[in-house]
């Protein structure tokens, strides 16, 4: 009887042991990767607007009727080339009046000079008093002042006459011509006569958000260094084709726009073929080199309440770890800024199917 009881106890123990063994979780095979750093070149794409190096609004400096429009829309002009002619009659008459005033003032000076010279001789002979001599000298000085005033009038009249020929201040291309011959022009016009755009080089304006700017500053050490060492940038035209000429980033605004939270950036592109037009739109492509960064596939992560997690493999088990990441332009990978270090091993794919503490082969 005792032997039967012992045999029964042994069987029970063996069955319990087998049952516990069956309850142990089975280790699952997952694709893993060991964390290391690498250097990557990413291309950032930004919407941009094109402007001429100089877009100068042409306004008349004197009032009058436009008698001649000397250019056409889209025409290339040189510095000093006449664009418009304004009625000159009144200004020519004003110049003649000013020149006549100069002649009258010169005659008055000559007369007062003769009087002063005569009075000075008489004073030397004690014929007249010091007072009479001083009056003559004052009259001469007054006449000379009037002559200078008349001469200034001639300069002003000649300058106003020159303004009747409205000339281009720079080399460039003529914009829209909203006014024709016969229009009354004035310096207070609400709209310019035209616009001259210097498009030998074109400015391309775009915006970066604060995080992107901080990333550049951290990478290069300062804005000045970034401007100096950033690689050439490329342009994608509105039809999706690439622009042949490379450009350079020249300046970055030192103020963040409160409404948009962005910073204005300006790049300059040569425009030898005049393909770029002021007012156009495009995309600017900026290659950014990131050194010693950790890159992981997005499928190695999962999100809970806007936090990104990966599973590190620690002592053969999956351990959930929060990471700070930024997406790469390819849409398939993340750059890890915090949470992982070189040598860590993570589950590389299917993270959403793994549970905390799962054994990993």
Beta strands, then each sheet from edge to edge (+ up, - down):
strand 1: 32-34
strand 2: 37-58
strand 3: 64-69
strand 4: 76-77
strand 5: 82-86
strand 6: 165-167
strand 7: 172-174
strand 8: 184-185
strand 9: 194-209
strand 10: 234-237
strand 11: 247-252
strand 12: 262-270
strand 13: 281-297
strand 14: 301-304
strand 15: 307-314
strand 16: 317-327
strand 17: 333-338
strand 18: 345-347
sheet 1: 1+ 18-
sheet 2: 4+ 7- 9+ 2- 13+ 10-
sheet 3: 4+ 7- 9+ 2- 13+ 17- 16+ 15- 14+
sheet 4: 6+ 5- 3+ 8-
sheet 5: 4+ 7- 9+ 12- 11+
end
